[in-house]
Amino acid sequence: MSRAFQGVGAAGLTIAVVAIISIEYRDRIEKMFGIQQTLSGMAMIIGPVIGLILFKIGGFSCIFYVLSGVFFSGLVFLIFVLPKDKPEVITKEQVSWKILMSVKVIEI
């Protein structure tokens, strides 16, 4: 059951990161997505190594205690760093369902 919640949380995190980057960094969106993807890849490589070190130091529960502190510190940090929400996003042209559904899909 906890793996299901973890999956839902990971999916929500990915959507939130994409939304924040696309709204806050419109002028340099490609660079920010590149940085985000690079950090995601590095985290997948470094994460298991850090988990092993924490396991060797304090056992299985040490991983959860340390990561809980890291995530809580990150939450407090983000509360003060993220700018306030903008009431609306202004686009240069109207987007309709007809335009979105007209994208051609390649079938294999």
C-alpha positions in Angstrom: 0.0 0.0 0.0 2.8 2.4 0.8 4.3 1.8 -2.7 1.0 2.9 -4.2 1.1 6.2 -2.2 4.8 6.6 -3.2 3.8 6.2 -6.9 1.0 8.8 -6.7 3.3 11.2 -4.9 6.1 10.8 -7.5 3.6 11.4 -10.3 2.3 14.5 -8.5 5.8 15.8 -8.0 6.6 15.4 -11.6 3.5 17.3 -12.7 4.1 20.0 -10.1 7.7 20.5 -11.2 6.7 20.8 -14.9 4.0 23.3 -14.0 6.2 25.5 -11.9 9.0 25.5 -14.4 6.7 26.3 -17.3 5.1 29.2 -15.5 8.0 30.7 -13.6 10.8 30.3 -16.3 9.0 31.1 -19.6 12.0 32.9 -21.0 14.5 30.1 -20.4 12.3 27.0 -20.1 14.6 24.8 -22.1 17.5 25.4 -19.8 15.4 24.8 -16.7 14.0 21.6 -18.0 17.5 20.5 -18.9 18.7 21.2 -15.3 15.6 19.4 -13.9 16.2 16.3 -16.0 20.0 16.3 -15.2 19.3 16.5 -11.4 16.7 13.7 -11.7 19.2 11.5 -13.4 21.9 12.3 -10.9 19.4 11.6 -8.0 18.7 8.1 -9.4 22.4 7.4 -9.5 23.4 8.9 -6.2 20.3 8.0 -4.2 21.0 4.3 -3.7 24.6 5.0 -2.7 23.4 7.5 0.0 20.7 5.0 1.1 23.4 2.3 1.5 25.6 4.6 3.5 22.7 5.6 5.8 21.8 1.9 6.2 25.3 1.0 7.2 25.4 3.8 9.7 22.1 3.5 11.5 20.1 0.6 10.0 16.9 0.6 8.0 15.1 3.3 10.1 18.0 5.7 9.8 17.1 6.2 6.1 13.6 7.4 6.9 14.7 9.6 9.8 17.3 11.4 7.7 15.1 11.8 4.6 12.1 13.0 6.7 14.4 15.8 8.0 15.6 16.6 4.5 12.1 16.8 3.1 10.8 18.9 6.0 13.7 21.3 5.6 13.0 21.5 1.9 9.4 22.2 2.5 10.2 25.1 4.9 12.8 26.4 2.4 10.3 26.3 -0.5 7.6 28.1 1.4 9.9 31.1 1.6 11.6 30.8 -1.8 8.7 30.1 -4.2 7.0 33.2 -5.4 3.3 33.8 -4.9 0.9 32.3 -7.4 0.0 34.4 -10.4 -3.8 34.8 -10.8 -3.7 33.7 -14.5 -1.2 32.9 -17.2 -1.4 35.1 -20.2 -0.9 33.4 -23.5 -0.2 35.0 -26.9 -2.8 32.9 -28.7 -5.9 31.0 -27.9 -5.6 27.2 -27.6 -8.6 25.1 -28.2 -9.3 21.4 -28.0 -9.5 21.3 -31.8 -5.9 22.5 -32.1 -4.8 20.0 -29.4 -6.5 17.1 -31.0 -5.2 17.9 -34.4 -1.6 16.8 -33.5 -0.6 13.9 -35.6 0.4 10.7 -33.8 2.9 8.2 -35.2 1.8 4.6 -34.8 4.2 1.8 -34.8 
